[in-house]
Amino acid sequence: MKQESIQIGSTVRIRWPSNRQQGRTSTVSRRGIIATINNGNEDNTTTCSVILEDLVPTPLMDNFLIFPIMNNNTIEESEVEVPMSEIEPLLPFEQSSSDVVVATTVDNDVTIYKKYADDLFKLHDYTNAISYYEAALHRISSNLTNVGGTIVARRNGHCVVAEIDCVENSDDGDSLQCDVTFITSNGEMEEGTISSKDILLSLWDQDMVLRRGKREKQKEKFLQPRILLNLCRCLLHLAEIIDTSSSSDTKHQEQRRMKYKKSAVLGSSIAITLCEYYNNQSDSESHPLLSSLLEKAFLLRSKAFISIGKLSNAFVDAKKVSNQNPNNREAAELIRDVKSLEKRKKIADKKLSKEVCRWIQSATGDL
């Protein structure tokens, strides 16, 4: 970035090397504010002192639907010295006075938010990409309890599709009670009641409609699950990063990363639920595309399960993909990873068991 194009106090994007778990190092992009510009260094380079924004997204709408809730006191800033060569300007849409798109139609707004998020994702700015992916989801789900609407909700630990039949105030006064019709994976209907707190998001009707006529490419369809999948990719990227610029302790960073991983499980689970529902509702021409999206969703969830230590769940998801597509190398690799981790876990558990036995024998021998 040219020195004359930046000023003290301007917000920029920097490429910042971040240690990742398992000893790897990768470069992520993040925003920061120029604090000072330092000319005339010994090596004739120009550097800037930059106050880095925390690697925690800021909601563009009222709240997040998938990203975990963070306490305000966990938001941190840090100051680092950055070579001018690692500083980039913000994208044009980021330089506007407001990050929020001027509301037009839901269709148009969602498309714009996703494009902005995709552009940030390509720059490895996962933090701000999440904000725009979430804004797209929020625009779709602006009215979660709309009678007649189709939603994804929690039910017995799973994500399910349901249609809202009736809404009334609940006894606790903190939420609404919704009479719904659950739509099972095989298309059967079942009536039930849920709290509005269990509603995750609304389904987007436009995902079942081609935008520009019958000959429009299928890649324009099913935008909502695509947004969810990219959001989960961002979460898993952030979950791997060890922020060396942060002053927070290792325990605090690990708690934050665990929240990201669990949110990736949630987001990919919703994407799977959506794709399975659409598969039952759409024409046969859409099935190959939905099968591809389902593969990606199961693989993402498998990775997320591995990251939180739920190896049996990870194996099931990877195996589903492998059974449907035996040539999928990523699924085969995940299956090998799970088996390797399970083997190591058994060895570690066996070693721990022996140590406990020796400790008990030593303790009882002194009595």
C-alpha positions in Angstrom: 0.0 0.0 0.0 1.4 3.4 -0.9 2.4 5.5 2.1 0.6 8.6 0.7 -2.7 6.8 0.7 -2.8 6.1 4.4 -3.0 8.5 7.4 -2.8 8.2 11.1 -6.3 7.2 12.3 -7.3 5.4 9.1 -8.6 1.9 9.2 -6.7 -0.6 7.1 -6.4 -4.3 6.6 -3.1 -6.1 7.4 -1.8 -9.5 6.6 -0.8 -11.0 10.0 1.0 -14.3 10.5 -0.9 -16.3 13.1 0.2 -19.5 14.7 -2.2 -22.3 14.3 -2.6 -25.4 16.3 -0.4 -28.4 15.6 2.6 -26.1 15.0 1.5 -24.6 11.7 1.7 -21.0 10.7 -0.7 -19.2 8.4 -1.5 -15.7 7.4 -4.8 -14.1 8.2 -6.1 -10.7 7.4 -7.6 -8.4 10.0 -8.5 -4.8 10.4 -6.6 -2.3 12.4 -6.2 1.5 12.9 -2.9 3.3 12.0 -1.5 4.8 15.2 1.9 6.0 14.0 3.9 5.9 10.7 7.6 5.3 11.3 9.9 6.4 8.5 13.7 6.0 8.3 14.2 2.6 9.9 17.7 1.2 9.9 16.9 -1.0 6.9 15.3 2.0 5.0 11.8 0.5 5.3 8.6 2.2 6.5 6.6 0.6 9.3 3.3 1.5 11.0 2.2 1.0 14.5 -1.3 -0.5 14.1 -3.9 -1.1 16.8 -5.4 -4.4 15.7 -9.1 -5.1 16.1 -9.9 -8.3 17.9 -10.6 -11.5 16.0 -14.2 -11.4 17.1 -16.9 -10.3 14.6 -19.2 -7.4 15.2 -22.9 -8.0 14.3 -24.2 -5.7 11.5 -27.8 -6.5 12.5 -29.3 -6.9 16.0 -27.5 -10.1 16.8 -25.9 -13.3 15.5 -27.8 -16.4 14.6 -24.9 -18.9 14.5 -21.8 -17.1 15.9 -21.5 -17.6 19.6 -22.3 -14.9 22.1 -19.2 -13.1 23.5 -19.1 -11.1 26.6 -18.0 -7.5 26.0 -15.1 -7.8 28.4 -13.6 -10.5 26.2 -13.1 -8.1 23.3 -9.4 -7.1 23.1 -7.2 -4.8 21.1 -3.4 -5.0 20.7 -0.8 -2.8 19.1 1.8 -4.2 16.7 4.5 -2.9 14.4 3.7 -3.8 10.7 5.8 -3.3 7.5 4.1 -1.0 5.0 4.1 -3.9 2.5 1.7 -5.9 4.7 -0.9 -3.1 4.8 -3.8 -3.0 2.4 -6.8 -0.6 2.0 -10.2 -1.7 2.9 -12.6 -2.8 0.1 -14.8 0.0 -1.3 -17.9 -1.2 0.4 -16.1 -1.3 3.8 -15.2 2.4 3.3 -18.8 3.6 3.2 -20.3 5.4 6.2 -22.3 2.3 7.1 -21.6 -1.4 6.9 -25.3 -2.1 6.5 -26.8 -2.4 3.0 -29.7 0.0 2.3 -32.7 -2.3 2.6 -34.3 -3.1 -0.8 -35.7 -6.6 -1.4 -34.6 -9.6 0.8 -33.4 -11.3 -2.4 -31.2 -8.4 -3.4 -29.8 -7.7 0.1 -28.9 -11.4 0.8 -27.1 -11.6 -2.5 -25.1 -8.4 -1.8 -24.2 -9.5 1.8 -23.0 -12.9 0.5 -20.9 -11.2 -2.2 -19.3 -8.9 0.3 -18.6 -11.8 2.7 -17.2 -14.0 -0.2 -14.8 -11.1 -1.1 -13.6 -10.9 2.5 -13.3 -14.7 2.7 -10.9 -14.7 -0.3 -8.8 -12.1 1.5 -8.6 -14.5 4.5 -10.4 -11.9 6.6 -12.6 -14.5 8.3 -13.6 -12.2 11.2 -15.4 -9.6 9.0 -16.6 -12.2 6.5 -18.6 -13.8 9.4 -20.3 -10.4 10.1 -21.6 -10.3 6.5 -22.6 -13.9 6.2 -24.5 -13.5 9.5 -26.1 -10.3 8.1 -27.4 -12.3 5.1 -28.9 -15.0 7.4 -30.4 -12.3 9.6 -32.0 -10.6 6.6 -33.8 -13.8 5.8 -34.8 -14.5 9.4 -36.0 -11.0 10.3 -39.3 -12.5 11.5 -38.7 -15.9 13.1 -42.2 -16.4 14.4 -44.2 -15.5 11.3 -47.3 -17.7 11.2 -47.2 -19.8 8.0 -43.4 -19.5 7.8 -41.0 -22.5 7.6 -38.2 -22.6 10.2 -35.3 -24.7 11.5 -35.6 -25.4 15.2 -33.9 -27.4 17.9 -35.8 -30.6 18.9 -34.3 -33.3 21.2 -30.8 -32.2 20.4 -31.3 -32.2 16.6 -32.1 -29.6 13.9 -35.6 -30.1 12.4 -37.7 -28.3 9.8 -41.2 -27.1 10.9 -44.0 -24.9 9.8 -45.4 -22.4 12.3 -49.2 -22.8 12.7 -49.9 -20.6 15.7 -48.1 -18.2 18.1 -49.0 -17.1 21.6 -47.4 -15.8 24.7 -45.7 -18.4 26.9 -46.3 -18.7 30.7 -42.8 -17.4 31.5 -43.3 -14.2 29.5 -39.8 -14.3 28.2 -40.6 -16.1 25.0 -43.4 -17.1 22.6 -45.0 -20.5 22.4 -45.4 -21.8 18.9 -47.6 -24.6 17.7 -45.8 -26.2 14.7 -46.0 -29.0 12.2 -42.6 -30.8 12.1 -41.6 -32.1 8.7 -39.4 -35.3 9.1 -36.6 -36.3 6.8 -38.9 -38.7 5.0 -41.5 -36.0 4.5 -44.0 -37.1 7.2 -45.9 -34.5 9.3 -46.0 -34.4 13.1 -47.6 -31.7 15.2 -45.9 -30.3 18.3 -45.1 -27.2 20.4 -41.8 -25.4 20.8 -40.5 -22.2 22.4 -39.4 -19.3 20.2 -36.0 -19.7 21.9 -35.6 -23.0 20.1 -36.0 -21.4 16.6 -32.7 -21.2 14.9 -33.6 -19.5 11.6 -36.2 -19.1 8.9 -36.0 -20.9 5.5 -35.7 -18.8 2.5 -38.4 -19.4 -0.1 -36.2 -18.0 -2.9 -33.8 -21.0 -2.5 -36.5 -23.1 -4.2 -36.9 -20.7 -7.1 -34.7 -20.0 -10.0 -33.9 -16.3 -10.2 -33.8 -15.6 -13.9 -35.9 -18.2 -15.5 -35.7 -21.9 -16.0 -32.4 -21.8 -17.8 -30.6 -20.1 -14.9 -27.6 -22.0 -13.7 -28.2 -24.1 -10.6 -25.4 -22.5 -8.8 -27.8 -19.6 -8.1 -30.0 -21.9 -6.1 -29.8 -22.9 -2.4 -28.0 -19.7 -1.3 -28.8 -20.1 2.4 -27.0 -23.4 2.9 -24.0 -22.0 0.9 -23.9 -19.1 3.3 -24.0 -21.4 6.2 -21.2 -23.6 4.8 -18.9 -20.6 4.2 -19.7 -19.3 7.7 -18.7 -22.6 9.2 -15.4 -22.5 7.2 -14.7 -19.1 8.7 -15.4 -20.4 12.2 -13.1 -23.4 11.8 -10.3 -21.1 10.5 -10.7 -18.8 13.5 -10.8 -21.8 15.8 -7.3 -22.9 14.6 -5.7 -19.5 15.2 -3.6 -18.8 18.2 -3.5 -15.0 18.4 0.1 -14.2 19.3 -0.7 -10.5 19.4 -3.3 -10.9 22.1 -2.5 -10.3 25.8 -5.2 -12.9 26.9 -4.0 -16.1 28.4 -4.1 -19.5 26.8 -7.1 -20.7 28.7 -9.2 -17.7 27.6 -8.2 -18.2 23.9 -9.0 -21.9 24.1 -12.4 -21.2 25.6 -13.1 -18.8 22.7 -11.9 -21.4 20.1 -14.1 -24.1 21.6 -17.1 -21.8 21.1 -16.2 -21.3 17.5 -15.9 -25.1 17.0 -19.3 -25.8 18.5 -20.9 -23.1 16.4 -19.4 -24.7 13.3 -21.2 -28.0 14.4 -24.4 -26.0 14.7 -24.1 -24.2 11.4 -23.2 -27.3 9.4 -26.0 -29.2 11.1 -28.5 -26.6 9.9 -27.1 -26.7 6.4 -27.5 -30.5 6.4 -31.1 -30.2 7.6 -31.9 -27.6 4.9 -30.3 -29.7 2.1 -32.2 -32.8 3.1 -35.5 -30.9 3.2 -34.8 -29.3 -0.2 -34.0 -32.7 -1.6 -37.5 -33.9 -0.7 -39.1 -30.8 -2.0 -37.3 -30.0 -5.2 -37.2 -31.6 -8.7 -34.8 -34.3 -9.7 -32.6 -31.8 -11.6 -31.6 -30.2 -8.3 -30.6 -33.5 -6.6 -27.0 -33.6 -7.9 -26.3 -30.1 -6.6 -27.9 -30.8 -3.3 -25.9 -34.0 -3.0 -22.7 -32.0 -3.5 -23.8 -29.5 -0.9 -24.6 -32.3 1.5 -21.2 -33.9 1.0 -19.5 -30.6 1.9 -21.8 -30.1 4.9 -21.1 -33.6 6.3 -17.3 -33.1 5.8 -17.3 -29.7 7.5 -19.3 -31.1 10.4 -16.9 -34.1 10.6 -14.0 -31.7 10.9 -15.8 -29.7 13.6 -16.6 -32.9 15.5 -12.9 -33.9 15.4 -11.9 -30.5 16.7 -14.1 -30.9 19.8 -13.1 -34.6 20.4 -16.4 -36.2 19.3 -14.6 -38.8 17.1 -17.5 -41.3 16.8 -19.7 -38.5 15.4 -17.0 -37.4 13.0 -16.6 -40.9 11.8 -20.3 -41.3 11.1 -20.4 -38.1 9.0 -17.2 -38.9 7.0 -18.5 -42.5 6.5 -21.8 -41.2 5.1 -19.9 -39.3 2.4 -17.6 -42.2 1.7 -20.6 -44.6 1.2 -22.2 -42.2 -1.2 -19.0 -41.2 -3.0 -16.2 -43.8 -2.5 -13.9 -41.6 -4.6 -14.1 -38.7 -2.2 -10.5 -38.3 -0.9 -11.3 -35.8 1.8 -13.8 -38.3 3.4 -11.2 -41.1 3.2 -8.6 -38.8 4.8 -11.0 -37.9 7.6 -11.8 -41.5 8.3 -8.0 -42.3 8.6 -7.6 -39.3 10.9 -10.4 -40.4 13.2 -9.0 -44.0 13.4 -5.5 -42.6 14.1 -6.8 -40.3 16.8 -8.9 -43.1 18.4 -5.8 -45.3 18.5 -3.8 -42.6 20.2 -6.6 -42.0 22.6 -6.7 -45.7 23.6 -2.9 -45.7 24.2 -3.2 -42.6 26.3 -6.1 -44.0 28.3 -4.3 -47.2 28.9 -1.2 -45.4 30.1 -3.3 -43.2 32.4 -5.0 -46.3 33.8 -1.7 -47.9 34.6 -0.5 -44.7 36.3 -3.6 -44.5 38.4 -3.2 -48.2 39.4 0.4 -47.6 40.5 -0.7 -44.5 42.4 -3.4 -46.4 44.3 -1.0 -49.3 45.1 1.6 -46.8 46.3 -1.0 -45.0 48.5 -2.5 -48.1 50.0 0.9 -49.6 50.6 1.7 -46.8 53.0 -1.4 -47.6 55.2 
